[in-house]
Amino acid sequence: MAAGLAAAVDFQEEGRPVAGESYRPSWLKSFLSEEDLIKIKNSVAEAEKRTQAEIVPMIVRSSVTKGFLPFHIFLILNLFTLIFFRDGSDILFYSLIVASFPISIVLAGWPFLQRALIPKSDQESDVFHRAHFEFHQKKVGETFGSTGVLIFVSLNEHRAVILSDKGVATEIDNERWAEAVQLLIAGIKSKKTGEGFCKAIAHCADLLEKLSPSEKSNPNEISNRLLIEE
């Protein structure tokens, strides 16, 4: 996974419903258990006792634009058909041409093919833009004191991003945020995604506590649950 770091301060749109602690779509079940979701929520609650900042963990299935991918796979399959079957029977040749279209649509949904055929620069850009979009949608930039932090994972692309609002973006070096991202990535790679999120959340709390320590009045402005989107 690759880390991306930035601050976002624009106007926020209305957020979508938050997933409950036990909600796990099929694509996420091999990465997070129901117990993990509870642990992540509790980690955010504990972290926010130490700081006025709001920490928002989020995971999405995919961020890249894949509309062109079936066409690319269709061309690749037809190239192989042309190379290896052009001297065969016409029925077989044209049957393979026709069959390659629905096959291309199915193959375009495979994450490893998406990572292989979509340029890494496009994947990084799409994940970063998706993270910014979710930062706006979830109103992470509308917290009191402008100290919201989004911990964002795009699963299919194997990438993670941390976005911080203007109240902390200029005060904490990117290298410090990158340390939190590495903790998260290490957890995911070792198939301990919940533990990775919890460690990243705790690390962010360490950074934010020094900059924006908790005060007597410390309302919980954003849900502590892990946000889950397609």
C-alpha positions as CSV (number, residue, x, y, z in Angstrom):
1,M,0.0,0.0,0.0
2,A,1.0,3.6,-0.5
3,A,0.5,6.5,1.7
4,G,-1.0,9.8,0.7
5,L,-1.2,12.9,3.0
6,A,-3.0,16.2,2.8
7,A,-5.3,18.7,4.4
8,A,-8.8,19.4,3.2
9,V,-10.8,22.4,4.2
10,D,-13.6,22.8,1.7
11,F,-17.4,22.9,2.2
12,Q,-18.8,19.5,3.2
13,E,-21.9,17.9,1.7
14,E,-24.4,15.8,3.5
15,G,-22.9,12.5,4.7
16,R,-24.3,9.0,4.0
17,P,-25.5,6.6,6.7
18,V,-22.9,5.1,9.0
19,A,-22.4,1.4,9.1
20,G,-23.3,-0.4,12.3
21,E,-20.8,-2.3,14.3
22,S,-21.9,-5.7,13.0
23,Y,-22.3,-4.6,9.3
24,R,-19.7,-6.4,7.1
25,P,-20.2,-6.8,3.4
26,S,-19.0,-10.0,1.8
27,W,-15.8,-8.4,0.4
28,L,-14.8,-7.3,3.9
29,K,-15.4,-10.4,5.9
30,S,-12.0,-12.0,5.3
31,F,-10.3,-8.8,6.5
32,L,-12.4,-7.7,9.5
33,S,-14.5,-9.6,12.1
34,E,-17.4,-8.2,14.0
35,E,-15.1,-8.1,17.0
36,D,-12.6,-6.0,15.0
37,L,-15.4,-3.4,14.2
38,I,-16.1,-3.1,17.9
39,K,-12.4,-2.8,18.8
40,I,-12.0,0.0,16.2
41,K,-14.9,1.9,17.5
42,N,-13.6,1.6,21.1
43,S,-10.1,2.7,19.9
44,V,-11.6,5.9,18.5
45,A,-13.5,6.5,21.6
46,E,-10.4,6.1,23.8
47,A,-8.3,8.2,21.5
48,E,-10.8,11.1,21.5
49,K,-10.8,11.2,25.3
50,R,-7.2,12.5,24.9
51,T,-7.8,15.1,22.2
52,Q,-10.4,17.6,21.0
53,A,-9.8,16.3,17.4
54,E,-12.1,13.9,15.7
55,I,-10.6,10.7,14.2
56,V,-12.6,9.0,11.5
57,P,-11.6,5.5,10.3
58,M,-12.9,4.4,6.9
59,I,-12.5,1.5,4.4
60,V,-13.9,1.3,0.9
61,R,-13.9,-1.6,-1.5
62,S,-12.4,0.3,-4.5
63,S,-11.7,3.8,-5.7
64,V,-10.5,3.5,-9.3
65,T,-12.5,4.3,-12.4
66,K,-13.0,1.0,-14.2
67,G,-15.4,2.0,-17.1
68,F,-12.7,1.5,-19.7
69,L,-11.3,-1.8,-18.4
70,P,-13.7,-4.2,-20.0
71,F,-12.9,-2.7,-23.4
72,H,-9.1,-3.1,-22.8
73,I,-9.5,-6.7,-21.7
74,F,-11.8,-7.3,-24.8
75,L,-9.0,-6.0,-27.1
76,I,-6.4,-8.2,-25.3
77,L,-8.5,-11.3,-25.6
78,N,-9.2,-10.6,-29.3
79,L,-5.5,-10.1,-29.9
80,F,-4.8,-13.6,-28.4
81,T,-7.6,-15.0,-30.5
82,L,-6.1,-13.4,-33.6
83,I,-2.6,-14.8,-32.9
84,F,-3.5,-18.3,-31.9
85,F,-6.8,-19.1,-33.7
86,R,-6.7,-17.2,-37.0
87,D,-5.8,-20.4,-38.9
88,G,-8.5,-22.4,-37.3
89,S,-12.1,-22.8,-38.3
90,D,-14.1,-19.6,-38.9
91,I,-16.8,-20.8,-36.5
92,L,-14.3,-21.2,-33.6
93,F,-12.6,-17.9,-34.4
94,Y,-15.8,-15.8,-34.5
95,S,-17.3,-17.7,-31.5
96,L,-14.2,-16.7,-29.5
97,I,-14.6,-13.1,-30.6
98,V,-18.2,-13.0,-29.5
99,A,-17.5,-14.8,-26.2
100,S,-14.7,-12.5,-25.3
101,F,-17.2,-9.6,-24.6
102,P,-19.0,-11.1,-21.6
103,I,-15.8,-12.7,-20.4
104,S,-14.2,-9.2,-20.5
105,I,-16.9,-7.8,-18.3
106,V,-16.5,-10.6,-15.7
107,L,-12.7,-10.3,-15.7
108,A,-12.8,-6.5,-15.3
109,G,-14.3,-7.1,-11.8
110,W,-11.3,-9.0,-10.6
111,P,-9.2,-6.8,-8.2
112,F,-5.8,-8.3,-9.2
113,L,-6.5,-7.6,-12.9
114,Q,-7.6,-4.1,-12.0
115,R,-4.3,-3.5,-10.2
116,A,-2.3,-5.1,-13.1
117,L,-4.0,-3.2,-16.0
118,I,-4.7,0.2,-14.4
119,P,-1.5,2.3,-14.2
120,K,-0.3,2.8,-10.7
121,S,-0.3,6.6,-11.1
122,D,-4.1,6.4,-12.0
123,Q,-4.7,4.2,-9.0
124,E,-2.9,6.6,-6.6
125,S,-4.8,9.6,-8.1
126,D,-8.2,7.9,-7.9
127,V,-7.6,6.8,-4.3
128,F,-6.5,10.2,-3.3
129,H,-9.5,11.9,-4.9
130,R,-11.9,9.3,-3.3
131,A,-10.4,10.1,0.1
132,H,-10.9,13.8,-0.4
133,F,-14.5,13.1,-1.6
134,E,-15.2,11.1,1.5
135,F,-13.6,13.7,3.7
136,H,-16.1,16.2,2.4
137,Q,-19.1,13.8,2.4
138,K,-18.5,12.7,6.0
139,K,-18.0,16.3,7.2
140,V,-14.6,15.6,8.7
141,G,-13.7,19.2,7.8
142,E,-16.6,20.7,9.8
143,T,-15.4,19.9,13.3
144,F,-15.0,22.6,15.9
145,G,-11.4,23.8,15.7
146,S,-10.9,22.3,12.3
147,T,-9.1,19.3,13.7
148,G,-10.8,16.4,11.9
149,V,-8.6,13.5,10.7
150,L,-9.7,10.8,8.2
151,I,-7.9,7.4,8.2
152,F,-8.8,6.0,4.8
153,V,-8.2,2.6,3.2
154,S,-9.0,1.6,-0.4
155,L,-8.9,-2.2,-0.2
156,N,-8.7,-3.3,-3.9
157,E,-6.0,-0.8,-4.7
158,H,-3.9,-1.7,-1.6
159,R,-3.6,1.9,-0.6
160,A,-4.1,4.0,2.5
161,V,-4.4,7.8,3.0
162,I,-4.6,10.1,6.0
163,L,-6.2,13.5,5.5
164,S,-6.1,16.2,8.2
165,D,-8.0,19.5,8.4
166,K,-6.4,22.9,8.5
167,G,-6.3,23.0,12.3
168,V,-3.6,20.3,12.4
169,A,-2.3,20.0,8.8
170,T,0.3,22.7,9.1
171,E,1.3,21.7,12.6
172,I,2.2,18.0,12.1
173,D,4.8,16.9,9.6
174,N,3.7,14.4,6.9
175,E,6.4,12.0,8.1
176,R,4.5,11.7,11.4
177,W,1.2,10.9,9.6
178,A,3.2,8.4,7.4
179,E,4.1,6.5,10.6
180,A,0.4,6.0,11.3
181,V,-0.2,4.8,7.7
182,Q,2.7,2.3,8.0
183,L,1.2,0.8,11.2
184,L,-2.1,0.4,9.3
185,I,-0.5,-1.1,6.3
186,A,1.5,-3.6,8.4
187,G,-1.7,-4.8,10.1
188,I,-3.5,-5.3,6.7
189,K,-0.5,-7.2,5.2
190,S,-0.4,-9.5,8.2
191,K,-4.1,-10.1,7.9
192,K,-4.7,-8.2,11.2
193,T,-6.6,-5.2,9.7
194,G,-8.5,-4.4,12.9
195,E,-5.3,-4.3,14.8
196,G,-3.7,-2.1,12.2
197,F,-6.6,0.4,12.4
198,C,-6.3,0.4,16.2
199,K,-2.6,1.1,16.2
200,A,-3.0,3.8,13.5
201,I,-5.7,5.5,15.6
202,A,-3.6,5.4,18.7
203,H,-0.7,6.9,16.9
204,C,-2.8,9.7,15.5
205,A,-4.1,10.3,19.1
206,D,-0.5,10.6,20.3
207,L,0.1,13.4,17.7
208,L,-3.2,15.2,18.2
209,E,-3.0,15.1,22.0
210,K,0.0,17.3,22.0
211,L,-1.5,19.8,19.5
212,S,-5.1,19.7,20.6
213,P,-5.5,18.2,24.1
214,S,-8.9,17.2,25.5
215,E,-10.7,19.9,27.4
216,K,-13.6,19.8,29.8
217,S,-16.1,20.3,27.0
218,N,-15.3,17.6,24.4
219,P,-18.4,16.6,22.4
220,N,-18.3,13.7,20.0
221,E,-19.0,15.4,16.7
222,I,-18.7,12.4,14.4
223,S,-19.5,8.7,15.0
224,N,-16.7,6.5,16.3
225,R,-17.6,3.6,14.0
226,L,-15.6,2.4,11.1
227,L,-17.2,3.8,7.9
228,I,-17.7,1.2,5.2
229,E,-18.5,2.0,1.6
230,E,-18.3,0.2,-1.8
